[in-house]
C-alpha cells in the first residue's frame, strides 16, 4: 500500500517537473492576488500555476481552467478524444485557441442575413395584405359606403392599419441593414442597395394607403351625434395624415439623394395632397374650438 502511494507521488512529481520545463513557474510566495480578477488568495481561493506561461492565478473559471489537450492543437477540427488536460490562464487560452475562435466567428452567419430574412418575411406579409386592401377599396367605391361605422369600412381600416405597421417595420429593418458595420466595400454596397430597393418598394406601395380616407370622405358632412366625438375623430385623422406626411417626406429625401427624380415628382404631388388634407382638418378643428 505504501509502495503504491509512493509510486503515485513519484509520478505526480515527475509530471510536475515536466510541466515546469514548458514555462518557468512564478514564485507563488510573492503573489497575494490573482492578476486577472485581483481577488486575494485565501484557503478557499487557492493559487494555481498556468502551465503555459507560469503565472500564478486563481481557480475561478474566468481566470483559469483545465483545457483539453489534443495531438494537433493548431487544427481547426480537433480529434474526438483529448490525450490529456492542463491548466491554462484566460490569456493563454485565448492565444492557444485564437485561430479556432476566429474561424468559428467567421463561420457564424452575418447579422445582415437575419435582418434580410426578417425583411423578406415582412414583405411577404405586406404582399398578402395589399391585394385584399385594394379589393376593399374598389368595393367601397362601388357601393359608395361613406359611414365610418359600417363593418366593411372598419375591416378596411383594420387592414390599412396592419399595412402601415408592416411598412413601418419594413422601413426600420432596411435602415438597420444600412447601419450595420461592413467588413468590406462590397458588403457596404450590398447594404446600400438593399436599403435603396426597400425605399423604392415603400414609395411604390405606400401611396395607395392614402386612398382610404379620401374615398370614404362624405360629399356632405354628416353631423355627429356628439360634437366631442366628431372632434376626436378629426384629431385622429389629422394624426394619421401627419404620420403619412412624415413618411413621404422621408421618401422624397431618399429619392433625391439617389437621384430618382421621377419618383420625386410623384412623391411631391402626393405630399401636396396630404398637406391640403392636413390644412383642411386643422381649419375644421380651429373652427370647432372657437365655438
N, C-alpha and C positions, 0 to 999 in steps of 0.2 A: 504493500500500500504506500509506504514511504517512498519506495523506489519510483512508483508511478507518479507521485506528486512531484518528486524532484525532476523527473523526466519532462513533465508538463511545464514546470517552471523554467527549466533549461531551454525548452523550445520557445517559450514566450520571450525570454531574454535574447535569444538569437534572432527572433523575429523583430524585436525592438531595435537591436543593433543594426539589422538590415534596413529598417525604416530610416534610421538616422544617417545612413550612407546616402540617402536621396537628398536630404537637406539638413543643414546643421540646426539642431533644435535650440530655441531660445531658452535661456536660463529662467525657469518658472519662478524662482525665488525673487526675481527682480520685477515681477509683473503682479500688480494688485487689482487691475481692472481689465476687462475684456476690451481690446482696442476697437471692436466693431460696435457693440451696444453700450460700452462704457459702464456696465454694471460691475460692481465689486465682486470678487471671488469670495465664496463662503463655503460652508460644509455642504450646502445643497447646490450651490452654483460652482461646480468644480472646474478645475483647469484642464485643458486638453491641448495637445500639440497638433497643429496642422501638419500632416505627413508630407505635404508638397512644398510648403515654404518654411516650416519650422516655427511659425509664430504660436504664441500661447493665446488661445481663445476659449470662450465658454462653450458649453454643450447645447445652448439654445439653437434650435434648428435654423433660426435666421442668421446665426453666426457660423455654425459648423455642423456638419452631419456626415454620416457614413455614406460614401458613394460606391456604387458597384465598379469593379474593375473588369475590363474585357481585354481580350487578346489584342485587339486593334482599337485603341481609344480614339483614333483620328477618323475612323469610319463613320459614315452617316447612318449606317444600319448596323448596330451592334449585334454581336452573337446573342442567341436566345438566352443562354445561361452565362452569368458572370463567373469569372475564375476566382473571385475573392472580393474583398471590400477594404476600404481605408478611409480614415477621417480627413476631410478637407474643409478649409475655411470658405466662407462665402466668396471671397475674391478669387481664390484658386478654382473653385467650382465654375465660376463664370469664364475663367481663362481656359480651363480644360474643355468645357462644353461650348465654347464660343461659336465654333463653326456649326455644330449641330443646332444650337439655338437660333443662329442666323438663318440656317436653311429651313428650320421649322417656321420661323417668322415669314420667310419669303414664300413658303408654300400655303400660308393662310390666305383665304380669299380676301381681296381688297374691299374696303368699305363701299367703294363705288358699285360693286356688284350687288350688294344687299340693297342699296338705295335705288339702283336702277330696277331691280326686281319689284320693289315697292311702287316705283313709278309706273311700271308696266301693269301691275295689278290695279292701281288707281285708274289708269287709262281704260282698262277693260271694264271697270265699274261705270265710268262715265259713258262709254260707248254702248253699254246696255241700257242706261237711263235715257240717253239723248233721243233715240227713236220714239220711245214711249212719250217723252215730253213733247216732241214735235207733233205726234198724233193727237195729243190732248189739246194743243194749241189750235190745230186745224178743226177739231171737233167743237171747241169753244167758239171759234169764229163762225162756223156753220150754224150752230144752234143759237148764236147771239146771246150767250149767257153772260150776264154782267153783274150778278149778285155774288158778293164775297162769301155769302153763307151757303151757296149751292155746293152740294157734295163733290161735283166734278171740278169745280173751281178749287175747293180745298185740296183735292187729290193732286191737281196740277201744281198748286202752291207747295205741297209737300215734296213732290218730285223736284221742283225747282230748287228748293232749299237743299235737298240732298246733293243735287248737282253743284250748287255753289260751294258746299262744304268740300266735295271731292275736288273741285277746281282749285280751291284754296290749298288743299293738301298736295295736289299735283304741283302747284307753284312753289310751295315750301320745299318739296323733295328735289325739284330741279335746282333751286338755289343752293340747297345743301350739297348737291353734287358739284356745282361750280366752285363752292368754297372749300372743297376737300384739298388737302396738300397733295401736290402732284409730284411723283418721283421723276418723271421725265417730261420734256416738252411735248412729246406725243400724247402723253396722258392728259396734260393740260388742255391740248387742242380737243381731245375727245370729250372732256368735261364741258368745255365751252360749246361744242357742237350739240351735245345733249341738251344743254340749257337753252340754246337758240331754237332748236327744234321744238322743245317744250313750250317756249314762249309763242311761237307761231301757231302751235296747236291750240293754245289757250285763246289767242286772238281770234282764231277762226271759229271756235266753238262757243266762246263766252257770249258773243253778241246776241244770239237768239234768245238768251235768257231775259233780255230786256223787253222782249215782246209781250210777256205775260201781263205786266202792269198796264201797258198801252192798249192791248186787246180788250182787257176787262174793264177799262175805264169807261163808265157810262157816258152816253152822249149828253144826258141831262143829269145834273147832280141829284142823287137820291138822298133826301133828308133822313138823317139818322133819328132813331127814337130818342136818343140822348146825345146832346151836343158833346158831352165829355168823351163818349165812346168814339165819336167821329174825329175829335181832335187827336185822340190816341192813335187812331188809325192813320191819320195824316202824318203824325210823327214817325210811326213805324215805316210808312212808305218813304218818307224823307231819308231815314237812316239807311234803308235799302239802296236808294239811289246814290247816296253819298259813298257807300261801300263800293258800288259799281264804278262810280266816278274815280275813286282811288285806284281801283284795279286797271281801268282803261288808261289812266294817266301813266301808270307803270308800264303798260304795254307800249304806249306811244314812246316813252323814253327808251325802251329796249329796241323798238323798231328803228328809231332814229340812230341809235348807236350802231346798229347793224346795217344801216343804210337801206332799209326796206321801205322806200318812200311810198310805194303803192299802198302798203299796209298802213303807213302813217296817215294818208289821206282818208282811208276808210275809218280808221280809229278816231280821227279828229271829228269827222261827221257824227260818229256815234257819241263822242264826248259832248258835242254841241247840243244834241238831242237830250242827253242826260242833264246838262246844265239848264236847259229850258224847263224840264220837268221839275228840277230842284227849285228854280226860281218861282215856278207856279205854286208849288207846295208851300214854300216859305211865305209867299204872298197870301195864300189862304190862311195860314197859321197866324200871320200878323193881323189879318182882318178879324179873325176869331178872338184873338187876345184883347182886341180893342173893345169888344162888346162883352 
